Amino acid sequence: MINIESKEINSYLGNRNIKIINEKFKGKDLINEEEIAFQVDLIVRFHKLIGEYKENLIPRIGSNIGKDLEYYKFQLKRLKADLEYRKTKQEKNLLDLNIISNGNELLNKGEKAINHILRNNYKKLIQRSMTNYEVCLGKVDDSNLRYTVSIEDGIEINTIKYLSYNLKEHDLYNYIKRLKKKDIPIEANKIIEYYVDSLGLSIDSMEYLKGFIYYPNESLRIWDKYILNKKELSFDKYLNDFKKGQIIDNIYIDEIIGGDFGDK
């Protein structure tokens, strides 16, 4: 996270009609298709405003380029080992049995997603992002990003502490992950296509986003939490969340699957 008091960053953004107010907006738990489209337009607007002067390097922010993919690779490796461990346990609980029953399928979907990303000019997208000094806001839902009436064609942001150098595709992915966590079904292909077209991105960007959304992150996130047990949740909570994660992952995966997904 960056220093949110940085005057240099606030000035940089202010010159591009992006106002930082450090005041949390009231977001909605339940949103409809029209409101989702409106927020995606806001994300597009942010990138058009901040991307006008690509030669200027914004000071004091870090880079998250490639980190999501590397984390998912590491996650799959750890969960594969955990699956083998659970198979050998003498006493298995219901969650162990659920993981054993569904684990291979989830891990295979994760590997398929990563392979799809890597096969669709992933390195070329990274090079584009680095060449253009692309920046992501990180948190792009309605609790952190909105239009403002005080600046013509401008936007307001609550906090920039998640601002980082990253492929601009990741702001849309972050938004879709948030919708997914709230169990809000969407027309993922339609949203991806609109975002890619609006920002003048390529077919590679479209496939990159499809790959990330295909990744069963909700199921694997809960499985990971169960291993680490940092929050010391109840067994029933882990089991119910794991089952729920599989349901919402499958809804999003079914939306993304096309005739040639994973075969390109």
C-alpha positions as CSV (number, residue, x, y, z in Angstrom):
1,M,0.0,0.0,0.0
2,I,1.2,3.5,-0.7
3,N,1.5,6.6,1.4
4,I,-2.0,8.1,0.9
5,E,-0.7,11.5,2.1
6,S,1.7,11.9,-0.8
7,K,1.2,15.4,-2.2
8,E,2.9,14.4,-5.4
9,I,0.4,11.7,-6.1
10,N,-2.6,13.9,-5.1
11,S,-1.3,16.6,-7.4
12,Y,-0.7,14.2,-10.3
13,L,-4.2,12.9,-10.0
14,G,-5.8,16.3,-9.4
15,N,-4.3,17.6,-12.7
16,R,-6.2,14.8,-14.4
17,N,-9.6,15.6,-12.9
18,I,-9.3,12.8,-10.3
19,K,-10.2,14.1,-6.8
20,I,-9.1,12.3,-3.6
21,I,-11.4,13.0,-0.8
22,N,-10.4,10.4,1.9
23,E,-14.0,9.9,2.8
24,K,-15.6,6.5,2.5
25,F,-18.6,6.3,0.2
26,K,-21.6,4.3,1.0
27,G,-21.6,1.3,-1.3
28,K,-24.5,-1.1,-2.0
29,D,-24.7,-4.8,-1.2
30,L,-27.3,-5.5,-3.8
31,I,-26.8,-4.0,-7.2
32,N,-28.4,-4.6,-10.6
33,E,-27.1,-5.0,-14.1
34,E,-27.5,-1.3,-14.9
35,E,-25.5,-0.2,-11.8
36,I,-22.8,-2.7,-12.6
37,A,-22.5,-1.2,-16.1
38,F,-22.4,2.3,-14.6
39,Q,-19.5,1.2,-12.3
40,V,-17.6,-0.4,-15.2
41,D,-17.9,2.9,-17.1
42,L,-16.4,4.7,-14.1
43,I,-13.4,2.3,-14.1
44,V,-13.0,3.0,-17.9
45,R,-13.2,6.7,-17.1
46,F,-10.5,6.4,-14.5
47,H,-8.1,4.7,-16.9
48,K,-8.7,7.2,-19.6
49,L,-8.0,10.1,-17.3
50,I,-4.9,8.6,-15.6
51,G,-3.5,7.2,-18.9
52,E,-3.2,10.4,-20.8
53,Y,0.4,11.1,-20.0
54,K,2.1,7.7,-20.1
55,E,5.6,9.2,-20.1
56,N,5.1,10.5,-16.5
57,L,6.1,8.0,-13.8
58,I,4.0,8.4,-10.8
59,P,6.2,8.6,-7.6
60,R,6.0,6.4,-4.5
61,I,3.8,3.6,-5.7
62,G,4.7,-0.1,-6.0
63,S,4.1,-2.6,-8.7
64,N,1.7,-5.6,-8.7
65,I,2.5,-6.7,-12.2
66,G,2.3,-10.5,-12.4
67,K,1.6,-11.0,-8.7
68,D,-1.9,-12.4,-9.1
69,L,-0.8,-15.0,-11.5
70,E,2.3,-16.0,-9.4
71,Y,0.2,-16.2,-6.3
72,Y,-2.3,-18.5,-8.1
73,K,0.5,-20.7,-9.2
74,F,1.8,-21.0,-5.7
75,Q,-1.7,-21.6,-4.4
76,L,-2.3,-24.5,-6.7
77,K,1.0,-26.1,-5.6
78,R,0.2,-25.8,-1.9
79,L,-3.4,-27.1,-2.4
80,K,-2.2,-30.1,-4.4
81,A,0.1,-31.0,-1.5
82,D,-2.8,-30.5,0.9
83,L,-5.1,-32.7,-1.1
84,E,-2.6,-35.6,-1.0
85,Y,-2.3,-35.1,2.7
86,R,-6.0,-35.3,3.3
87,K,-6.3,-38.5,1.3
88,T,-3.9,-40.2,3.7
89,K,-5.6,-38.9,6.9
90,Q,-6.9,-41.8,9.1
91,E,-9.8,-39.7,10.5
92,K,-11.5,-37.6,7.9
93,N,-14.2,-35.0,8.6
94,L,-16.9,-33.8,6.2
95,L,-14.8,-31.0,4.8
96,D,-11.9,-33.4,4.2
97,L,-14.2,-35.6,2.3
98,N,-15.6,-32.7,0.3
99,I,-12.1,-31.5,-0.6
100,I,-11.1,-35.0,-1.6
101,S,-14.2,-35.4,-3.7
102,N,-13.9,-32.0,-5.5
103,G,-10.3,-31.0,-5.1
104,N,-8.9,-32.5,-8.3
105,E,-11.6,-30.9,-10.4
106,L,-11.0,-27.5,-8.8
107,L,-7.2,-27.8,-9.2
108,N,-7.6,-28.8,-12.8
109,K,-9.8,-25.8,-13.5
110,G,-7.2,-23.6,-11.8
111,E,-4.4,-25.0,-14.0
112,K,-6.6,-24.7,-17.1
113,A,-7.2,-21.0,-16.3
114,I,-3.4,-20.3,-15.8
115,N,-2.5,-22.2,-19.0
116,H,-5.1,-20.2,-20.9
117,I,-3.6,-16.9,-19.7
118,L,0.0,-18.0,-20.5
119,R,-1.0,-19.1,-24.0
120,N,-2.5,-15.8,-25.0
121,N,0.5,-13.5,-25.2
122,Y,0.7,-12.9,-21.4
123,K,4.3,-11.5,-21.7
124,K,3.2,-9.1,-24.5
125,L,0.5,-7.7,-22.2
126,I,3.0,-7.2,-19.4
127,Q,5.4,-5.4,-21.8
128,R,2.6,-3.1,-22.9
129,S,1.7,-2.3,-19.3
130,M,5.3,-1.5,-18.3
131,T,5.9,0.6,-21.5
132,N,2.8,2.7,-20.8
133,Y,3.3,2.9,-17.0
134,E,-0.2,1.6,-16.5
135,V,-1.7,2.1,-13.1
136,C,-4.6,0.3,-11.3
137,L,-6.7,1.8,-8.6
138,G,-7.1,-1.6,-6.9
139,K,-10.4,-1.0,-5.2
140,V,-12.9,0.1,-7.9
141,D,-16.4,-0.6,-6.5
142,D,-18.9,2.1,-5.5
143,S,-17.4,2.4,-2.0
144,N,-14.2,3.9,-3.5
145,L,-15.0,5.3,-7.0
146,R,-17.7,7.6,-8.2
147,Y,-18.4,10.6,-10.5
148,T,-18.2,14.1,-9.0
149,V,-20.3,17.2,-9.9
150,S,-17.5,19.5,-8.6
151,I,-15.2,18.8,-11.6
152,E,-16.4,18.6,-15.2
153,D,-16.0,15.0,-16.4
154,G,-14.1,14.2,-13.3
155,I,-14.3,11.4,-10.7
156,E,-13.9,11.1,-6.9
157,I,-11.9,8.5,-5.1
158,N,-12.0,7.7,-1.4
159,T,-8.5,6.3,-1.0
160,I,-5.6,5.6,-3.3
161,K,-3.8,3.3,-0.8
162,Y,-4.2,0.3,-3.2
163,L,-2.9,2.3,-6.2
164,S,-0.1,0.3,-8.0
165,Y,1.5,-0.3,-11.4
166,N,-0.4,-3.1,-13.0
167,L,-2.1,-4.2,-16.2
168,K,-5.2,-2.1,-16.5
169,E,-7.1,-5.4,-17.0
170,H,-6.8,-6.0,-13.3
171,D,-9.1,-3.2,-12.2
172,L,-11.9,-4.9,-14.0
173,Y,-10.8,-8.3,-12.6
174,N,-10.8,-6.8,-9.1
175,Y,-14.3,-5.5,-9.6
176,I,-15.6,-8.8,-10.9
177,K,-14.0,-10.7,-8.0
178,R,-15.8,-8.3,-5.6
179,L,-19.1,-9.0,-7.3
180,K,-18.4,-12.7,-7.2
181,K,-17.6,-12.6,-3.4
182,K,-21.0,-11.0,-2.9
183,D,-22.6,-13.8,-4.9
184,I,-23.8,-11.4,-7.6
185,P,-24.1,-13.2,-11.0
186,I,-23.1,-11.2,-14.1
187,E,-22.7,-11.5,-17.8
188,A,-19.0,-11.8,-17.6
189,N,-18.2,-12.1,-21.3
190,K,-20.4,-9.0,-22.1
191,I,-18.6,-6.9,-19.4
192,I,-15.2,-8.0,-20.5
193,E,-15.9,-7.3,-24.2
194,Y,-17.2,-3.8,-23.3
195,Y,-14.2,-3.0,-21.1
196,V,-11.7,-4.2,-23.7
197,D,-13.4,-2.3,-26.5
198,S,-13.8,0.9,-24.4
199,L,-10.1,1.0,-23.6
200,G,-8.9,0.0,-27.0
201,L,-7.4,-3.3,-25.7
202,S,-6.7,-6.4,-27.8
203,I,-8.2,-9.9,-28.1
204,D,-5.3,-11.0,-25.9
205,S,-6.7,-8.8,-23.1
206,M,-10.1,-10.4,-23.5
207,E,-8.6,-13.9,-23.2
208,Y,-6.4,-12.8,-20.3
209,L,-9.5,-11.6,-18.3
210,K,-11.5,-14.8,-19.2
211,G,-8.6,-16.9,-17.9
212,F,-8.6,-15.1,-14.6
213,I,-12.4,-15.3,-14.2
214,Y,-12.3,-19.0,-15.0
215,Y,-10.0,-19.5,-12.1
216,P,-12.1,-20.9,-9.2
217,N,-10.7,-18.3,-6.7
218,E,-13.6,-18.5,-4.2
219,S,-13.4,-22.2,-3.6
220,L,-9.6,-22.2,-3.5
221,R,-9.6,-19.1,-1.2
222,I,-11.8,-20.9,1.4
223,W,-9.7,-24.1,1.1
224,D,-6.6,-22.0,1.7
225,K,-8.2,-20.3,4.7
226,Y,-9.1,-23.7,6.1
227,I,-5.4,-24.8,5.9
228,L,-4.0,-21.6,7.5
229,N,-7.0,-21.2,9.9
230,K,-5.8,-17.6,10.7
231,K,-9.4,-16.5,11.6
232,E,-10.1,-19.7,13.6
233,L,-13.6,-20.0,12.0
234,S,-15.9,-22.9,13.0
235,F,-15.8,-26.1,11.0
236,D,-19.4,-25.6,9.8
237,K,-18.5,-22.1,8.6
238,Y,-15.6,-23.4,6.5
239,L,-17.7,-26.3,5.1
240,N,-20.6,-24.0,4.2
241,D,-18.4,-21.4,2.6
242,F,-16.5,-24.0,0.6
243,K,-19.7,-25.4,-0.8
244,K,-21.0,-21.9,-1.5
245,G,-17.7,-21.0,-3.2
246,Q,-18.0,-24.0,-5.5
247,I,-21.5,-22.9,-6.6
248,I,-20.6,-19.3,-7.3
249,D,-17.3,-20.4,-9.1
250,N,-19.3,-22.7,-11.3
251,I,-21.8,-19.9,-12.2
252,Y,-18.9,-17.7,-13.3
253,I,-17.1,-20.5,-15.1
254,D,-20.2,-21.5,-17.0
255,E,-20.5,-17.9,-18.1
256,I,-17.0,-17.7,-19.4
257,I,-16.8,-21.1,-21.1
258,G,-16.8,-20.9,-24.9
259,G,-16.3,-23.5,-27.5
260,D,-12.5,-22.8,-27.8
261,F,-11.8,-21.8,-24.2
262,G,-8.6,-23.5,-23.1
263,D,-7.9,-24.8,-26.6
264,K,-6.2,-21.7,-28.0
